[in-house]
Amino acid sequence: MSGKRPPERLIQPASTATQAEKQKAKPEDVRNWADKAYKAAEPYGARVQAHDTLRIAEMLSDQDGYGDVAVTFARRAERNLDSKAKLSQTKRVLDILAAALKKAGKADEAKEVEARIDKLNPEIKPKPFAGRKAKSDRVVLVELFTGAECPPCLAADKAFDALEKTYKPGEVVLLEYHQHIPRPDPLTNPASERRLRYYVPPMESGTPMLFLNGKLKSEDGGGDFEASERYDEYVEGITPLLETPANGVLKVTAKRAENKVEITAEASEVDAKMDSNVRLRLALVEEKVQYKGGNGIPEYHHVVRDMPGGLAGIPVKGGSAKQSVTVDLDDLKKELKKYLENYNKESEDKFPKKLPEIELKNLRVVAFLQSDKTQEVMQAMQVDVKAEK
């Protein structure tokens, strides 16, 4: 029965505790209600019981007169923490414990708990990928849809950036598409918006959203203390995909002469029997863009600026495809600037700060093969844009 939620009638005593102050209940009565809720959850496993214990402590720490009862249950939740507890869970327990201690008038003990919180390190510790077990040359395409004005995207953004320290470009290719969610984001462009529409309709879209080889992996966000959880979640999804065979071989070149980028992408050895709806697509990526939005991140990486040749790409026929595209960077800058200016004029919600300069430096080109039938990305490749000597 572990993991099942108890029936509502069993958690009613805990719900009653939320009205303790309003009902002018005595502390001993509240303690009895809380104890009943704690015992009622026991048959449903340690996870459920721990959840209800913390819930009771949180409810009571928000009300006057029940600080001591709140401390009892917060301490109980603290004892239930183990060495494998998620960092975000540990912080939540300690936050509630500190609040309960303050409500109980135990300021010195609360300061000790707050000192423990300050020592928690939310930084991600990326580990280099140990290598493939199979003889696969599959490159996983990781696509993150995010927003610079999206505080819940912080964890996803940091986890996404950490992937570059775990995998090599021949293992994982990263693409970041910005959206005007929940507020206007100057790193957004028509291509990034249309790419999100490719996967989900407008009413179902949000940020963050992370796709692995065209399949939705995560919509979970969070702050600093959830970043390591998101990183572990992404790695868990990526690593097995590296063992699967690719469908197709890619060859890409990208050369810059003055302000024009010449791109040539070739696909071959695509097995049409596996899927006859495969298309070759391109993305022009800026490796680093400095802009500090509402979520506090000072710069973004692998930002998609355009999809040369169009979002639809070109069809693969007879197992191969070849596309040559020229991107005029001066024209692209003008298009992006005009798009942002028009958006700011037409939208009721204006950009929160001065728009950053569009530099288009340190560019890369990403090519990938994707089925329009299943949306699966079958192979990907990235190259740096090299200046002609």
C-alpha positions in Angstrom: 0.0 0.0 0.0 3.0 2.3 0.2 2.7 5.4 -2.0 -1.1 5.5 -2.0 -2.9 8.5 -0.6 -5.1 7.8 2.4 -8.8 8.4 2.1 -10.1 11.9 2.9 -11.7 10.7 6.1 -8.3 9.7 7.4 -6.7 13.1 6.8 -9.6 15.1 8.2 -8.0 15.6 11.6 -5.1 17.4 9.8 -7.5 19.5 7.8 -9.2 20.5 11.0 -5.9 21.8 12.2 -5.9 24.5 9.6 -8.9 26.0 11.3 -7.4 25.7 14.8 -6.9 29.4 15.4 -10.2 30.4 13.9 -12.0 27.9 16.1 -10.0 29.0 19.2 -9.0 25.4 19.8 -6.8 24.5 22.7 -3.2 23.4 21.9 -3.8 20.0 23.5 -6.8 19.4 21.3 -4.8 20.4 18.2 -2.1 18.1 19.2 -4.6 15.2 19.5 -6.0 16.0 16.0 -2.5 16.1 14.6 -1.5 12.8 16.3 -4.6 11.2 14.8 -3.7 12.4 11.4 -0.2 11.1 11.8 -1.3 7.7 12.9 -4.0 7.5 10.2 -1.3 7.9 7.5 0.9 5.1 8.9 -0.6 2.2 6.9 0.0 4.1 3.7 3.8 4.1 4.0 6.6 6.3 5.2 6.4 8.7 2.3 2.8 9.5 2.9 3.3 9.8 6.6 6.3 12.1 6.2 4.3 14.3 3.8 1.5 14.6 6.3 3.9 15.3 9.2 5.4 18.2 7.4 2.0 19.4 6.2 0.8 19.6 9.8 3.9 21.4 11.0 3.5 23.9 8.1 -0.2 24.6 8.8 0.4 25.1 12.5 3.4 27.3 12.2 1.2 29.8 10.3 -1.1 30.2 13.3 -0.7 31.8 16.6 -0.8 29.7 19.8 0.3 26.4 18.4 4.1 26.9 17.9 5.1 24.1 20.3 2.9 21.6 18.5 4.3 22.8 15.2 7.8 22.3 16.5 7.0 18.8 17.6 5.9 17.8 14.1 8.6 19.7 12.4 11.3 18.0 14.5 9.6 14.7 13.6 9.9 15.5 9.9 13.5 16.5 10.4 14.3 13.1 12.0 12.7 11.4 9.0 15.2 13.0 6.6 17.9 10.6 5.4 21.2 11.1 3.6 19.5 10.5 0.3 16.8 13.1 0.7 16.6 15.7 -2.1 18.2 19.0 -1.4 14.9 20.8 -2.0 13.1 18.5 0.4 15.8 19.1 3.1 15.5 22.8 2.7 11.7 22.8 2.9 11.8 20.8 6.1 14.4 23.1 7.7 12.5 26.2 6.5 9.3 24.9 8.2 11.2 24.0 11.3 12.8 27.4 11.6 9.3 29.0 11.1 7.9 26.8 13.8 10.7 27.6 16.3 10.1 31.3 15.7 6.4 30.9 16.3 7.2 29.0 19.5 9.5 31.9 20.7 12.7 29.8 20.4 14.7 32.4 18.4 18.1 31.0 19.2 17.2 27.5 18.0 15.6 29.0 14.9 18.9 30.8 14.1 20.8 27.5 14.4 18.5 25.9 11.9 18.8 29.0 9.5 22.6 28.6 9.8 22.2 25.0 8.6 20.1 26.2 5.7 22.8 28.7 4.7 25.3 25.9 4.5 23.3 23.9 2.0 25.0 24.1 -1.4 22.5 24.2 -4.3 25.1 24.2 -7.0 25.0 21.4 -9.5 28.0 19.1 -9.6 28.0 17.8 -13.1 29.8 14.5 -13.7 31.5 13.6 -17.1 29.7 10.9 -19.0 31.4 7.6 -18.5 31.0 6.6 -22.1 28.7 4.4 -24.2 28.3 0.7 -23.6 27.1 -0.1 -27.1 28.7 0.9 -30.4 26.2 3.7 -31.1 26.9 7.0 -32.8 23.5 8.5 -31.8 23.6 12.1 -30.9 20.8 13.2 -28.5 19.1 16.5 -29.3 18.1 18.3 -26.1 15.6 21.2 -26.7 14.7 23.5 -23.8 11.8 26.0 -24.1 12.3 28.7 -21.4 11.9 32.4 -20.6 14.2 35.0 -19.1 11.2 36.3 -17.1 10.2 32.9 -15.8 11.4 32.4 -12.2 10.3 28.7 -12.2 12.6 28.1 -15.2 15.7 28.8 -13.1 16.3 25.1 -12.2 15.8 24.0 -15.8 18.1 26.6 -17.2 20.9 25.8 -14.8 20.5 22.0 -15.3 20.4 22.5 -19.1 23.7 24.5 -19.0 25.3 21.8 -16.8 24.7 19.2 -19.5 27.5 20.8 -21.5 30.0 19.8 -18.8 28.7 16.2 -18.8 28.5 15.3 -22.5 30.6 16.0 -25.6 29.1 17.6 -28.7 29.3 14.2 -30.4 27.0 12.9 -27.7 24.5 15.7 -27.0 23.5 18.8 -28.9 21.8 21.6 -27.0 19.1 24.0 -28.3 17.4 26.7 -26.2 14.3 28.4 -27.5 13.0 31.5 -25.6 9.3 32.3 -25.2 7.3 35.3 -24.1 6.1 33.2 -21.1 5.1 34.4 -18.6 6.3 37.9 -19.7 8.0 39.3 -22.8 11.5 37.9 -23.4 13.8 39.8 -25.8 15.6 36.5 -26.7 12.4 35.2 -28.3 12.0 35.2 -32.1 9.5 33.9 -34.6 11.4 30.6 -35.1 11.5 29.8 -31.4 7.8 30.5 -31.1 6.9 28.4 -34.1 9.1 25.5 -32.9 7.1 25.3 -29.7 3.9 25.3 -31.7 5.4 22.3 -33.6 5.3 20.3 -30.4 2.3 21.6 -28.5 -0.8 23.8 -29.2 -0.8 27.4 -27.8 -3.2 26.5 -24.9 -1.0 23.7 -23.7 2.4 25.4 -23.9 4.4 26.7 -21.0 7.9 27.1 -19.7 10.0 25.3 -18.9 9.5 22.3 -21.3 12.4 20.0 -22.1 12.4 17.6 -25.1 14.8 14.7 -25.7 15.0 13.6 -29.3 11.6 15.2 -29.9 9.9 13.6 -26.9 8.7 15.6 -23.9 10.9 14.7 -20.9 10.0 17.3 -18.3 7.8 20.3 -17.5 9.2 20.6 -14.0 10.9 23.8 -12.9 12.0 25.2 -9.6 14.6 27.4 -8.1 18.2 26.9 -7.1 17.5 24.0 -4.8 15.7 22.1 -7.5 18.4 22.5 -10.1 20.4 19.4 -9.2 17.1 17.4 -9.3 16.4 18.6 -12.8 20.0 17.8 -13.9 19.7 14.3 -12.5 16.4 13.9 -14.3 17.8 15.1 -17.6 20.9 12.8 -17.4 18.6 9.9 -16.5 16.7 10.5 -19.7 19.6 11.2 -22.0 22.0 8.4 -21.1 19.9 5.4 -22.4 19.2 7.3 -25.6 22.9 7.3 -26.4 22.8 3.5 -26.6 20.1 3.5 -29.3 21.1 3.4 -33.0 20.8 6.5 -35.2 18.8 6.6 -38.4 21.0 8.5 -40.8 24.3 10.2 -41.2 24.8 13.9 -41.2 27.5 16.1 -42.7 27.5 19.9 -42.0 29.7 22.8 -42.9 29.2 26.5 -42.0 31.5 29.2 -43.2 31.3 33.0 -42.6 32.4 35.5 -45.1 32.0 39.0 -43.8 28.3 39.1 -42.6 27.1 36.1 -44.5 27.0 32.5 -43.3 27.0 29.7 -46.0 25.5 26.5 -44.6 25.6 23.1 -46.3 23.9 20.1 -44.7 23.8 16.6 -46.1 21.9 13.6 -44.8 22.5 10.1 -46.0 21.8 6.4 -45.1 18.3 7.2 -43.8 16.3 4.1 -43.7 13.0 5.0 -45.3 11.5 1.7 -44.2 11.7 2.8 -40.6 10.0 6.1 -41.4 9.1 7.8 -44.7 8.3 11.2 -43.1 11.8 12.3 -42.1 12.9 15.9 -42.7 16.2 17.6 -42.4 16.1 20.8 -40.3 18.6 23.5 -39.4 19.1 25.9 -36.5 21.4 28.9 -36.1 22.6 29.1 -32.5 24.3 31.8 -30.6 26.6 30.1 -28.0 26.2 32.9 -25.3 23.9 35.8 -25.0 24.2 38.2 -22.0 20.8 39.3 -20.6 19.6 39.3 -17.0 15.9 38.8 -16.9 13.4 38.4 -14.0 14.8 35.0 -13.0 18.2 36.4 -12.3 20.3 34.4 -14.7 23.0 36.7 -16.2 23.5 34.9 -19.5 22.0 32.2 -21.7 23.6 29.5 -23.8 22.8 27.7 -27.1 20.1 30.3 -27.9 18.3 29.6 -31.2 18.2 32.7 -33.3 16.7 31.4 -36.5 15.9 28.2 -38.3 17.6 28.7 -41.8 15.6 27.2 -44.6 12.4 27.4 -42.6 10.9 25.5 -39.7 9.6 22.7 -42.0 13.1 21.9 -43.3 13.3 19.7 -46.4 12.1 16.1 -46.9 14.5 13.2 -47.1 14.0 11.2 -50.3 15.6 8.0 -51.3 17.5 8.0 -48.0 19.2 11.3 -48.5 18.8 15.0 -48.6 21.0 18.1 -49.2 20.3 21.7 -48.3 22.4 24.8 -48.9 21.3 28.0 -47.2 22.8 31.5 -47.0 22.1 33.6 -43.9 22.7 37.3 -44.1 23.4 38.3 -40.5 22.7 42.0 -41.2 19.3 41.1 -42.5 18.7 38.7 -39.6 19.5 41.4 -37.1 17.1 43.8 -38.7 14.4 41.1 -38.7 14.9 40.2 -35.1 14.9 43.9 -34.0 11.8 44.7 -36.0 10.0 41.6 -34.5 10.8 42.8 -31.0 9.8 46.4 -31.7 6.5 45.3 -33.2 5.8 42.9 -30.3 6.4 45.7 -27.8 4.0 48.0 -29.7 1.2 45.4 -30.0 1.5 43.7 -26.7 -0.1 45.2 -23.5 2.7 43.7 -21.5 5.9 45.6 -22.4 9.5 44.4 -22.2 10.5 45.0 -18.6 13.9 46.6 -19.4 16.0 47.9 -22.3 16.4 45.5 -25.1 19.9 44.0 -25.4 22.0 44.5 -28.5 21.7 41.7 -31.0 25.3 40.7 -31.7 25.1 37.2 -33.3 28.6 36.2 -32.2 30.1 32.8 -31.6 27.6 31.1 -33.8 26.9 27.4 -34.4 24.8 25.5 -36.8 22.8 22.5 -35.7 21.3 20.0 -38.2 18.9 17.3 -37.3 16.8 14.6 -38.8 13.2 14.4 -37.5 10.1 12.5 -38.3 7.0 14.6 -38.8 5.0 11.5 -38.0 6.3 10.6 -34.6 8.4 13.8 -33.9 11.3 11.6 -33.0 14.7 13.1 -33.7 16.8 10.4 -35.3 20.2 12.1 -35.5 21.8 15.5 -34.8 25.0 17.3 -35.4 26.5 20.7 -34.6 29.4 22.6 -36.1 30.9 26.0 -35.3 30.6 28.8 -37.8 34.1 29.3 -39.1 35.3 32.6 -40.6 37.0 32.2 -43.9 40.7 33.2 -43.9 
